[in-house]
């Protein structure tokens, strides 16, 4: 395997999670009578540029198809995050009716609705038909294509050069990271600003977040790797913020390399912290596999113990990270009979691999489980607040990552 950024041979392992279907490939009932396509799920580290990456088996157009079922707007905390971001950027960059904002991976319009609401011209780039349609229903103009240099040139020619580009939780999802990043250098106006948010590799390793490894994530990113990739593709990292989202994320600010931009001290400070933690050394990556196995064993022991004691168990959140966890642990509907999700696009379907049915919240109230396993642990507080009535029948919550914990 060659590194998708620098083309160096890649051999250092981070984790081998066996095989799994794509984590967002939910199944409708007729598909239960047919085979699924499973791919090896191995993640390796480039020891030249320190980009962590999946071994390629599935093409992006097979992962992000017309039935893609992740809709950002079903998380109230994520909507609040997006609204706060827009307010911050409007003040920071003095955005107004004269400006142009372009969001790449605009999903269902969860963020651009707040831009449009302020009268700021905006455009979404979103290749998945299901979410693009939802964004258009909100009145957002959407280009339904994958982003890269070619599309960026087309947008600039159409008068869509950007004062601000937004790319939340998409940098990790692109197979050709060089073409993707270079597209922003083309799309930005001379003094335009790009922001990128992505889960921080440092947190992934240190907090045992192995369930965020799945095929749709082609890359796992440190600032060390991102700064190098950006510099090679016409962008300069000018600032960085650490965020609590997704178990610990970075928001990286960048501008064209030919822009007159000052670099904030936070960039050098975080790079130094990553170096001190060992991000640029093979030893840093050596312990995640055993941690994943520990979490797998703890989850199975918990579910088996509940079964032996006659406790009813359900799960909440048909999230991609949950599918990684359940398939790696080999959990099926005999131990976990259903998972509740607020997204109607997932309800009535079945989780990929485990084939556990996805139901609505009314099922949870009717079933009254003794334990509710929260699969999207990063939304733990939001979910437990939403389901606070579970305690009324003596139910408790559980999470498996970074360690098995029962609470509430």
C-alpha positions as CSV (number, residue, x, y, z in Angstrom):
1,X,0.0,0.0,0.0
2,X,1.2,3.5,-0.8
3,X,0.3,6.6,1.3
4,X,-2.5,8.5,-0.2
5,X,-0.7,11.8,0.5
6,X,3.0,11.2,-0.1
7,X,3.0,7.8,-1.9
8,X,5.5,6.3,0.6
9,X,5.1,2.6,1.4
10,X,2.7,2.2,4.4
11,X,3.2,-0.8,6.7
12,X,2.9,0.3,10.3
13,X,-0.4,-1.0,11.7
14,X,-2.7,0.9,14.0
15,X,-5.6,-1.5,14.1
16,X,-7.0,-4.6,12.4
17,X,-10.7,-4.9,13.1
18,X,-11.3,-7.9,10.9
19,X,-14.0,-7.5,8.3
20,X,-17.1,-5.4,8.3
21,X,-19.7,-3.9,5.8
22,X,-19.6,-0.1,5.3
23,X,-20.9,1.4,8.5
24,X,-23.7,3.4,6.9
25,X,-24.9,0.7,4.6
26,X,-28.2,0.1,6.4
27,X,-30.4,-2.7,5.2
28,X,-34.1,-2.8,4.2
29,X,-36.1,-5.9,5.0
30,X,-35.8,-7.5,1.5
31,X,-32.0,-7.3,1.7
32,X,-32.0,-9.6,4.8
33,X,-32.5,-12.5,2.3
34,X,-29.3,-11.6,0.3
35,X,-25.6,-11.5,1.2
36,X,-23.8,-8.4,2.3
37,X,-20.5,-7.1,1.0
38,X,-17.9,-7.1,3.8
39,X,-14.5,-5.5,3.5
40,X,-11.3,-5.8,5.5
41,X,-11.1,-3.0,8.0
42,X,-7.4,-2.4,8.6
43,X,-5.9,1.0,9.4
44,X,-2.2,1.8,8.8
45,X,0.2,4.6,9.5
46,X,2.6,6.3,7.1
47,X,5.9,6.7,8.8
48,X,7.0,9.5,6.4
49,X,4.1,12.0,6.7
50,X,2.3,10.4,9.7
51,X,-1.1,10.2,7.9
52,X,-3.1,7.4,9.4
53,X,-5.3,5.7,6.8
54,X,-7.6,2.8,6.0
55,X,-6.4,0.2,3.6
56,X,-8.4,0.8,0.4
57,X,-11.1,-1.7,-0.5
58,X,-14.3,0.3,-1.0
59,X,-14.7,3.1,-3.5
60,X,-16.2,6.5,-2.3
61,X,-19.2,6.3,-4.6
62,X,-20.1,3.0,-3.1
63,X,-19.9,4.4,0.4
64,X,-21.7,7.7,-0.2
65,X,-24.5,6.7,-2.4
66,X,-28.1,7.9,-3.1
67,X,-29.4,6.2,0.1
68,X,-26.8,7.6,2.4
69,X,-28.6,7.7,5.8
70,X,-26.6,10.2,7.9
71,X,-28.5,13.4,8.4
72,X,-26.8,16.0,10.6
73,X,-29.9,17.7,11.8
74,X,-31.1,14.9,14.0
75,X,-28.6,15.9,16.7
76,X,-29.7,19.0,18.6
77,X,-26.2,19.5,20.1
78,X,-24.7,19.4,16.6
79,X,-27.2,22.0,15.4
80,X,-26.3,24.2,18.3
81,X,-22.6,23.7,17.4
82,X,-23.3,24.8,13.8
83,X,-25.3,27.9,14.8
84,X,-22.5,29.0,17.2
85,X,-19.9,28.5,14.5
86,X,-21.8,30.7,12.1
87,X,-22.2,33.5,14.6
88,X,-18.5,33.3,15.4
89,X,-17.5,33.4,11.7
90,X,-19.8,36.3,10.9
91,X,-18.1,38.4,13.6
92,X,-14.6,37.1,12.9
93,X,-14.7,37.6,9.1
94,X,-17.3,40.5,8.9
95,X,-19.5,38.4,6.7
96,X,-22.5,40.0,5.1
97,X,-24.6,40.3,2.0
98,X,-21.4,41.0,0.0
99,X,-19.8,37.7,1.0
100,X,-19.9,34.1,-0.4
101,X,-19.9,31.1,1.9
102,X,-19.4,27.6,0.4
103,X,-19.8,24.5,2.6
104,X,-18.3,21.2,1.3
105,X,-20.3,18.2,2.6
106,X,-23.3,20.4,3.4
107,X,-25.3,17.3,4.3
108,X,-29.0,18.3,4.9
109,X,-28.4,22.1,5.3
110,X,-27.9,21.8,9.0
111,X,-25.3,24.7,9.0
112,X,-26.0,26.7,5.9
113,X,-29.6,27.3,7.1
114,X,-28.0,29.7,9.7
115,X,-25.9,31.4,7.0
116,X,-28.9,31.9,4.7
117,X,-30.9,33.1,7.6
118,X,-28.5,36.0,8.0
119,X,-28.9,37.0,4.3
120,X,-25.4,35.8,3.4
121,X,-25.1,34.2,-0.1
122,X,-24.2,30.5,0.3
123,X,-23.8,27.3,-1.6
124,X,-23.6,23.7,-0.5
125,X,-21.6,21.0,-2.1
126,X,-23.1,17.6,-1.3
127,X,-22.7,14.4,-3.4
128,X,-25.3,12.3,-1.6
129,X,-28.8,12.6,-3.1
130,X,-30.7,12.0,0.0
131,X,-29.1,14.7,2.1
132,X,-28.8,17.1,-0.8
133,X,-32.6,16.9,-1.3
134,X,-33.1,17.7,2.4
135,X,-30.9,20.8,2.1
136,X,-32.8,22.0,-1.0
137,X,-36.0,21.6,0.9
138,X,-34.6,24.2,3.3
139,X,-34.0,26.6,0.4
140,X,-30.2,25.9,0.2
141,X,-28.6,26.0,-3.3
142,X,-26.7,22.7,-3.6
143,X,-24.2,21.3,-6.2
144,X,-24.6,17.5,-6.1
145,X,-21.0,16.5,-6.8
146,X,-17.8,15.3,-5.1
147,X,-15.4,18.2,-4.4
148,X,-11.9,18.6,-5.8
149,X,-9.9,20.9,-8.1
150,X,-12.1,20.4,-11.1
151,X,-15.3,21.4,-9.3
152,X,-13.5,24.3,-7.6
153,X,-12.4,25.7,-10.9
154,X,-16.0,25.4,-12.2
155,X,-17.4,27.3,-9.2
156,X,-14.8,30.1,-9.5
157,X,-15.7,30.5,-13.2
158,X,-19.3,30.7,-12.2
159,X,-18.6,33.6,-9.8
160,X,-18.7,31.4,-6.6
161,X,-15.2,32.2,-5.3
162,X,-15.5,32.0,-1.5
163,X,-14.8,34.3,1.4
164,X,-15.3,31.4,3.7
165,X,-15.3,27.7,3.0
166,X,-16.6,25.2,5.6
167,X,-15.6,21.5,5.7
168,X,-16.9,19.8,8.8
169,X,-16.2,16.1,9.3
170,X,-15.4,15.5,5.6
171,X,-11.6,15.8,5.4
172,X,-11.3,12.3,6.8
173,X,-13.9,11.0,4.3
174,X,-12.1,11.7,1.0
175,X,-9.9,9.1,-0.8
176,X,-7.9,11.7,-2.8
177,X,-6.9,14.0,0.0
178,X,-4.5,16.0,-2.1
179,X,-7.0,16.9,-4.8
180,X,-9.6,17.7,-2.2
181,X,-7.3,20.1,-0.2
182,X,-6.0,21.7,-3.4
183,X,-9.6,22.5,-4.4
184,X,-9.9,24.9,-1.5
185,X,-6.8,26.7,-2.6
186,X,-8.5,27.2,-5.9
187,X,-12.0,28.1,-4.5
188,X,-10.9,30.7,-1.9
189,X,-10.6,34.4,-2.7
190,X,-7.1,35.8,-2.2
191,X,-7.8,36.6,1.5
192,X,-10.5,34.0,2.0
193,X,-10.5,31.6,4.9
194,X,-11.2,27.9,5.0
195,X,-12.1,26.0,8.2
196,X,-12.0,22.2,8.6
197,X,-13.3,20.2,11.5
198,X,-12.3,16.6,12.1
199,X,-11.8,14.2,15.0
200,X,-8.3,14.6,16.5
201,X,-6.1,11.6,16.1
202,X,-4.5,12.4,19.5
203,X,-7.8,11.9,21.2
204,X,-8.7,8.8,19.2
205,X,-5.5,7.0,20.4
206,X,-5.4,8.3,23.9
207,X,-9.1,7.7,24.6
208,X,-9.3,4.3,22.9
209,X,-11.8,5.6,20.3
210,X,-11.3,2.6,18.0
211,X,-15.0,2.6,17.0
212,X,-14.4,5.7,15.0
213,X,-12.5,3.6,12.5
214,X,-14.7,2.6,9.6
215,X,-14.5,2.5,5.8
216,X,-16.1,5.9,5.2
217,X,-13.1,7.4,7.2
218,X,-10.2,7.1,4.8
219,X,-7.9,9.2,7.0
220,X,-7.4,9.9,10.7
221,X,-5.8,13.2,11.2
222,X,-3.3,14.9,13.5
223,X,-2.3,18.6,13.0
224,X,1.2,17.3,12.2
225,X,-0.1,15.5,9.2
226,X,-2.6,18.1,8.2
227,X,-0.1,21.0,8.2
228,X,2.1,19.0,5.8
229,X,-0.8,18.0,3.5
230,X,-2.0,21.6,3.4
231,X,1.4,23.0,2.6
232,X,1.9,20.6,-0.2
233,X,-1.5,21.7,-1.7
234,X,-1.4,25.5,-1.5
235,X,-2.8,26.2,1.9
236,X,-1.2,27.5,5.1
237,X,-2.6,26.6,8.6
238,X,-3.2,29.9,10.4
239,X,-5.0,28.9,13.5
240,X,-6.4,25.8,15.4
241,X,-9.1,25.4,18.0
242,X,-9.7,22.3,20.1
243,X,-13.4,21.3,20.3
244,X,-15.3,18.7,22.5
245,X,-17.3,17.4,19.5
246,X,-17.0,13.7,18.4
247,X,-14.9,12.9,21.5
248,X,-12.3,15.6,20.8
249,X,-12.0,17.4,17.4
250,X,-9.9,20.1,15.8
251,X,-11.1,23.2,13.9
252,X,-8.3,24.2,11.6
253,X,-8.2,27.6,9.9
254,X,-6.3,27.9,6.6
255,X,-5.7,30.4,3.9
256,X,-4.1,30.3,0.5
257,X,-0.3,30.1,0.7
258,X,0.0,33.4,-1.3
259,X,-2.2,35.2,1.2
260,X,-0.8,37.7,3.7
261,X,-1.9,35.8,6.8
262,X,-0.5,35.7,10.4
263,X,-0.2,32.3,12.0
264,X,-1.6,32.1,15.6
265,X,0.7,30.8,18.4
266,X,-1.9,28.0,19.0
267,X,-0.6,26.2,15.9
268,X,3.0,25.8,17.1
269,X,1.7,25.0,20.6
270,X,-0.4,22.1,19.5
271,X,2.2,20.8,17.1
272,X,4.6,20.7,20.1
273,X,2.1,18.8,22.2
274,X,1.6,16.3,19.4
275,X,5.3,15.8,19.2
276,X,5.7,15.4,22.9
277,X,2.9,12.8,22.8
278,X,4.8,10.9,20.2
279,X,2.6,11.4,17.1
280,X,5.7,11.3,15.0
281,X,6.9,7.9,16.4
282,X,5.9,4.4,15.7
283,X,5.5,3.6,19.5
284,X,2.5,6.0,19.8
285,X,0.4,3.8,17.6
286,X,1.2,0.4,19.2
287,X,-1.4,0.1,21.9
288,X,-4.8,0.7,20.2
289,X,-5.4,-2.9,19.0
290,X,-5.2,-4.3,22.5
291,X,-7.5,-1.5,23.8
292,X,-10.0,-2.4,21.1
293,X,-9.9,-6.1,22.2
294,X,-10.4,-5.0,25.8
295,X,-13.5,-3.0,25.0
296,X,-14.9,-5.9,22.9
297,X,-14.5,-8.3,25.8
298,X,-16.1,-5.8,28.3
299,X,-19.1,-5.3,26.0
300,X,-19.7,-9.0,25.5
301,X,-19.3,-9.7,29.2
302,X,-21.9,-6.9,30.0
303,X,-24.4,-8.2,27.4
304,X,-24.0,-11.8,28.5
305,X,-24.4,-10.9,32.1
306,X,-27.6,-9.0,31.4
307,X,-28.9,-12.0,29.5
308,X,-28.0,-14.4,32.3
309,X,-29.7,-12.1,34.9
310,X,-32.9,-11.7,32.8
311,X,-32.3,-8.0,32.2
312,X,-33.8,-6.4,29.1
313,X,-31.3,-4.4,27.0
314,X,-31.8,-2.0,24.1
315,X,-29.5,0.4,22.4
316,X,-29.8,4.0,21.4
317,X,-28.2,5.6,18.3
318,X,-27.8,3.8,15.0
319,X,-24.5,5.5,14.5
320,X,-21.6,4.4,12.3
321,X,-19.3,4.1,15.3
322,X,-21.8,1.8,16.9
323,X,-21.8,-0.4,13.8
324,X,-18.0,-0.7,14.0
325,X,-18.2,-1.7,17.7
326,X,-21.0,-4.2,17.3
327,X,-19.5,-5.9,14.2
328,X,-16.0,-6.1,15.8
329,X,-17.5,-7.6,18.9
330,X,-19.8,-10.0,17.0
331,X,-23.0,-8.7,18.7
332,X,-26.3,-9.8,17.1
333,X,-30.0,-9.4,17.9
334,X,-30.0,-12.3,20.4
335,X,-28.0,-10.1,22.8
336,X,-29.1,-6.7,21.6
337,X,-32.6,-6.9,20.1
338,X,-33.0,-3.4,18.7
339,X,-31.5,0.1,18.5
340,X,-33.5,3.3,18.7
341,X,-32.8,6.2,16.4
342,X,-34.6,9.6,15.9
343,X,-33.8,9.6,12.1
344,X,-36.9,8.3,10.1
345,X,-34.5,7.4,7.3
346,X,-33.0,4.7,9.5
347,X,-36.2,3.5,11.3
348,X,-37.5,0.3,9.8
349,X,-34.1,-0.7,8.5
350,X,-31.5,-3.0,9.9
351,X,-27.9,-2.3,11.0
352,X,-25.3,-3.5,8.5
353,X,-23.6,-6.7,9.5
354,X,-25.4,-7.3,12.8
355,X,-28.8,-6.9,11.2
356,X,-30.2,-5.5,14.4
357,X,-33.5,-3.7,13.7
358,X,-33.7,0.1,14.0
359,X,-36.9,1.3,15.7
360,X,-38.4,4.6,16.8
361,X,-38.4,6.0,20.4
362,X,-42.0,4.7,21.0
363,X,-40.5,1.2,21.0
364,X,-38.2,2.1,23.8
365,X,-41.1,3.4,25.9
366,X,-43.1,0.3,25.3
367,X,-40.2,-2.2,25.9
368,X,-39.0,-0.4,29.0
369,X,-35.4,-1.9,29.0
370,X,-33.4,-2.3,32.2
371,X,-30.3,-1.1,30.4
372,X,-29.9,1.3,27.4
373,X,-26.6,1.0,25.6
374,X,-25.7,4.4,24.2
375,X,-23.7,3.7,21.0
376,X,-22.8,7.3,20.1
377,X,-20.9,7.9,23.3
378,X,-19.9,11.4,22.1
379,X,-23.6,12.3,22.5
380,X,-23.9,10.8,26.0
381,X,-25.2,13.9,27.8
382,X,-27.6,14.8,25.0
383,X,-29.0,11.2,24.8
384,X,-29.4,10.7,28.5
385,X,-31.2,14.1,28.9
386,X,-33.5,13.2,26.0
387,X,-34.2,9.8,27.6
388,X,-34.4,10.9,31.2
389,X,-37.7,9.1,31.6
390,X,-35.8,5.7,31.5
391,X,-35.0,6.2,35.2
392,X,-38.7,6.3,35.9
393,X,-38.9,2.5,35.5
394,X,-35.6,1.9,37.1
395,X,-33.6,1.7,33.9
396,X,-29.9,2.7,33.6
397,X,-27.6,3.7,30.7
398,X,-24.4,2.1,29.6
399,X,-21.5,3.1,27.3
400,X,-18.7,0.8,26.1
401,X,-16.1,3.3,25.0
402,X,-13.5,4.1,26.4
403,X,-14.5,1.6,29.0
404,X,-17.7,-0.2,30.0
405,X,-19.7,2.0,32.3
406,X,-23.2,1.7,33.7
407,X,-24.7,4.9,35.0
408,X,-28.0,6.8,35.7
